[in-house]
């Protein structure tokens, strides 16, 4: 990569960056799009996040930045304006630095996740879906699933208040979907699901518990991840052993460079 004074700069902000592969995906895609822009992860703790946003406002050659675990929800309070998608979801995963230094927060997680499913031949319309996790990425995915015509969604999250709030936000939009919330998989119905989604960080670190018992899976179930590293999480490995179709976390990132480039105004 050739970086000069004319190269636009982007960052990906996270509390630790060892799992970050999005910068490589973005850099590769931007090169293919012939865009003179370079992306690098930055490890920023929660206590320093507001200061980092303030500093980026002053950096004139920064086009914008990505936001990932665990900053996506907090970021909504640190930008000057939100797109409709970010406002609905209540989380930000990309921020545009405007010419005046103001920051606009957006979220392409849901759109990217759906595009990744489509690329793997997975249909959402009418599907029975189990989603584990109602955090920033979970909110984005849930809204996207409903918008794509999901038949019913069972949402499992340890923090029931967070799950209930997400379900309420979806219902308040008047979206026609059957949505149920559970504190654990123990409350789930005995039926099988067309699509199971892990929207938590479980599986990112060695020794993590599985987000879901493999006994819940059957060969006809598709299992999708949001975790990008490792590519094959323990959940995906268990699912493959059962005969399930699997969709790795990187699938939701691969469509995002073009979405981000459009948001930043780098391409039409």
Secondary structure, 3 states (H helix, E strand, C coil): CCCCCCCEEEEEEECCCCCCCHHHHHHHHHHHCCCCEEEEEEECCHHHHHHHHHHHHHCCCEEEEEECCCCCCHHHHCCCEECHHHHHHCCCCEEEECCCCCEEEECCHHHHHHHHHHHCCCCCCCCEEEEECCCHHHHHHHHHHHHCCCCEEEEECCCHHHHHHHHHHHHHCCCCCEEEEECCHHHCCCCCCCEEEECCCCCCCCCCCCCCCHHHCCCCCEEEECCCCCCCCHHHHHHHHHCCEEECCHHHHHCHHHHHHHHCCCCC
